[in-house]
Amino acid sequence: MPSSEKFRDHVLQQFKGELRVTTRKMMGEYILYADGKIFGGIYDDRLLVKPVPAAVAMLPGAKKQLPYEGAKPMLRVTSEQIEDCEFLAKLLDAMLPELPAPKAKKK
C-alpha cells in the first residue's frame, strides 16, 4: 500500500524549521533526505529511519521493520515521537554525522 501525501506532508511539517529535509517519491513511497543524505523514508504510512548508532541510542526499544520486501531493517519512529518536533530535530542532528556522504553523480 503506497504512503499517502497527507502523511508525508504531516511528517515534513513536524520537521518544521528543518528546511534541509526533503523527500523524493519512489514507487509510491517517499525517501527522506537531509543535507543531501538519506536518513530514512515513509513506507506504508510509517516513518522509518536508518539504524545508525545515534538513532538506536535515541530510539531504545524501537521495532526494526522492513520498509519493503528484501530491504534492510530500519527503526520505526512511533506516532508519539513524530508529534514531538523537538525530538525529531534532535534525532536528525544526532544521525547526520553518522550517515554516509551522498554519492557523487556521474556525468
C-alpha positions as a printed Julia matrix, in Angstrom:
107×3 Matrix{Float64}:
  0.0    0.0     0.0
  1.6    3.29   -1.02
  2.04   6.06    1.53
 -0.33   9.0     1.43
  0.75  12.53    0.58
 -1.2   13.64    3.65
  1.03  11.56    5.95
  4.16  12.73    4.12
  3.07  16.36    4.48
  2.38  15.83    8.2
  5.84  14.3     8.79
  7.53  17.14    6.89
  5.53  19.68    8.9
  6.79  18.06   12.11
 10.34  18.76   10.94
  9.34  22.45   10.83
 12.26  24.77   10.58
 14.29  21.91    9.13
 14.31  23.17    5.56
 17.09  20.75    4.83
 14.56  17.85    4.98
 13.26  16.9     1.56
 11.54  13.91    0.02
 11.67  12.06   -3.24
  8.8    9.86   -4.34
  9.84   6.36   -5.32
  7.41   3.55   -6.17
  4.59   5.06   -4.09
  6.78   5.68   -1.06
  8.98   8.61    0.0
 12.72   8.66    0.6
 13.77  11.27    3.21
 16.9   13.37    2.75
 18.65  15.88    5.0
 21.59  17.88    3.68
 21.62  15.54    0.69
 21.99  12.41    2.86
 19.34   9.69    3.0
 18.27   9.25    6.61
 15.01   7.36    6.28
 11.75   7.1     4.48
  8.0    6.91    4.66
  6.78   3.42    3.87
  3.14   2.33    4.19
  2.48   5.49    6.22
  5.27   4.6     8.69
  8.29   6.8     9.41
 11.38   4.6     9.34
 14.97   5.76    9.88
 18.33   4.14    9.25
 19.62   2.2    12.27
 22.82   4.21   12.78
 24.18   4.15   16.37
 22.73   7.58   17.23
 19.25   6.52   16.12
 19.49   3.25   18.04
 20.51   5.21   21.17
 17.69   7.75   20.8
 15.04   5.16   19.93
 15.55   2.5    22.62
 13.23  -0.4    22.08
 12.26   0.78   18.61
 10.99  -2.02   16.44
 13.11  -2.9    13.43
 10.87  -3.17   10.42
 11.36  -3.82    6.74
 10.41  -0.88    4.54
  9.68  -3.36    1.74
 10.42  -6.99    0.9
 14.15  -7.62    0.52
 15.26  -4.36    2.17
 17.44  -3.93    5.24
 15.54  -3.38    8.5
 15.03   0.18    9.69
 13.88   1.68   13.0
 10.26   2.73   13.3
  9.54   6.14   14.78
  6.32   5.98   16.81
  3.39   8.32   16.22
  4.06   9.92   19.64
  7.67  10.64   18.61
  6.51  12.05   15.26
  4.35  14.56   17.14
  7.4   15.79   19.13
  9.05  18.31   16.8
 11.97  18.91   19.15
 12.69  15.19   19.38
 12.69  14.83   15.59
 15.15  17.73   15.23
 17.47  16.2    17.87
 17.22  12.78   16.22
 18.13  14.24   12.85
 21.04  16.27   14.28
 22.41  13.16   16.01
 22.07  10.95   12.93
 23.55  13.25   10.27
 27.24  12.93   11.23
 26.91   9.13   11.12
 25.34   8.93    7.68
 27.44   8.41    4.57
 28.05  11.38    2.31
 25.91  11.49   -0.83
 27.43   9.67   -3.76
 28.86  11.88   -6.48
 26.68  11.9    -9.57
 28.24  10.52  -12.71
 28.48  12.89  -15.63
